């Protein structure tokens, strides 16, 4: 089997379509199908199940994919490292992160990267959970990841800032008065009995969702009023009056009126960490330097 065949398989899985994969690889669909079939003959069985709309990995394909991905990502990273050593200023940078950071702290960093390095093509891969981000990075999905603190990550990592969590309250809520500068922060136990807007992307900590954990530590079980999928939706729904919610200050300031954002006491802050599988080079090094030496993420 060849690295090219593995790259074709990985691309089909990523795109969930032979047509889109062929376009991304700049080959004909018949040539792509021929190489996938040749790979299947080599491994001794089908790797993909062709569906009326899209494709699905077979059990053999699921077993084969992780090592194929690692080989393909490592080869791509090696090519980028070699070009960087040769003084190449272009190329591609793949950044992996969780959705909340992608639409929050990283938006400005990505824009600055584009201004400073316009020849670099950026691809931002977003994941729902920290576990998914870590698992995909371990398989080599991207050059650099930005997530939260990972004390047991085996590769290099750098703390690049912190995320502050604030409370969104409805219009006319009695707590709005505390949003003024110098206002007293809200203690979590004051929110017992309030209806919460919950987000499907809420982080899990030691088997519990974040809000359940912190409210439990404050002595009560949070009452769920509305469930949504994305943190941006949660912030807007809470600001419209459906309940209260906790959200990153990076997101909230562009979504919610300032007088509906209230600090929580004691302040909740989470370190933001960049990490990768090996020492970054080229565009990855440039982006990391931008994160660590530029305006702080806070």
C-alpha positions, 0 to 999 in steps of 0.5 A, spaced: 500 500 500 502 507 498 501 513 502 497 516 497 492 511 497 492 512 505 491 519 503 485 518 499 482 514 504 483 519 509 480 525 505 474 521 503 472 520 510 473 527 512 469 529 506 464 524 507 463 523 499 467 521 493 465 527 489 468 532 494 474 528 496 476 528 488 475 535 488 479 536 494 485 532 491 484 534 484 483 527 481 478 524 477 473 520 481 474 514 477 482 515 479 480 516 486 475 509 486 480 505 483 486 507 488 481 506 494 479 499 491 486 497 490 487 499 497 482 494 499 485 489 495 491 490 499 488 489 506 484 484 504 477 487 505 472 493 504 474 499 508 468 503 506 461 502 505 458 506 499 451 509 501 446 513 497 448 519 500 455 519 502 460 513 505 461 510 512 467 506 514 466 498 515 469 495 522 475 494 518 475 501 516 475 503 523 480 499 525 485 501 519 483 509 519 487 511 526 494 509 523 492 511 516 491 518 519 497 518 523 501 516 517 498 521 512 498 527 517 506 526 519 507 526 512 504 532 511 507 535 517 514 533 515 513 536 508 511 543 511 517 542 516 522 541 510 519 547 506 520 551 513 527 550 513 528 551 506 525 558 508 518 557 505 513 563 507 507 560 504 504 553 505 498 551 510 497 551 517 491 547 520 489 549 527 484 544 531 480 547 537 473 547 541 468 551 538 467 556 544 474 558 543 474 558 535 468 563 535 471 567 541 479 568 543 481 565 536 478 570 531 482 575 532 488 571 532 487 568 526 485 575 523 492 577 525 495 571 522 492 572 515 495 580 516 502 578 518 502 571 513 498 572 507 501 567 503 499 561 509 492 558 508 489 557 514 484 551 516 481 551 523 478 544 525 473 545 531 470 540 535 465 539 541 469 536 547 476 537 549 476 529 549 475 529 542 480 535 541 485 531 544 484 524 541 484 527 534 490 531 535 494 525 538 492 522 531 495 528 528 489 531 525 492 538 525 499 542 526 497 546 533 491 545 537 488 551 542 484 548 548 484 548 555 489 546 560 492 539 559 497 537 564 498 530 562 499 531 554 505 528 552 507 533 547 510 540 548 504 545 550 504 553 552 499 557 556 497 562 552 492 566 556 486 565 560 478 564 559 474 568 563 466 566 565 461 571 566 453 570 567 448 572 562 442 575 565 435 577 562 433 584 561 430 587 567 433 582 571 435 585 578 442 582 577 443 587 572 445 593 577 451 589 578 454 589 571 456 596 572 464 597 574 465 595 581 459 592 582 459 586 587 459 579 583 454 574 583 455 568 588 453 561 585 448 560 591 444 566 589 442 562 583 439 556 586 431 556 583 433 560 577 432 557 570 438 556 566 439 556 558 444 549 557 449 548 552 450 541 548 457 543 548 458 545 555 464 541 558 465 535 562 469 535 568 470 528 571 464 525 568 460 531 570 457 537 566 461 543 568 454 547 570 452 541 574 458 540 578 459 547 580 452 548 582 453 541 586 459 544 590 454 550 591 449 546 594 443 545 589 441 542 582 441 547 577 434 547 573 434 547 566 429 551 562 432 551 555 437 546 552 441 549 545 447 546 542 452 552 541 454 557 546 453 563 542 445 561 541 445 560 549 448 567 550 443 570 545 437 566 548 439 568 555 440 575 553 433 575 550 430 573 557 429 565 557 434 564 563 441 565 565 447 562 563 454 562 564 458 563 558 466 565 556 467 573 556 470 572 549 463 570 546 459 574 550 461 581 549 459 581 542 453 577 543 450 580 549 449 588 552 454 590 557 449 591 562 446 584 562 453 581 563 455 580 570 461 577 574 461 571 578 465 571 585 470 568 586 472 569 579 472 563 574 478 563 569 480 557 565 487 557 562 488 557 555 493 552 552 496 551 545 499 544 544 502 539 539 505 533 538 512 535 536 516 542 536 512 547 531 516 549 525 514 554 519 507 557 520 505 553 526 511 556 530 509 563 527 502 562 530 504 560 536 509 566 537 503 570 535 499 567 541 504 568 546 508 574 544 502 578 541 496 581 545 494 576 551 488 572 550 484 574 556 
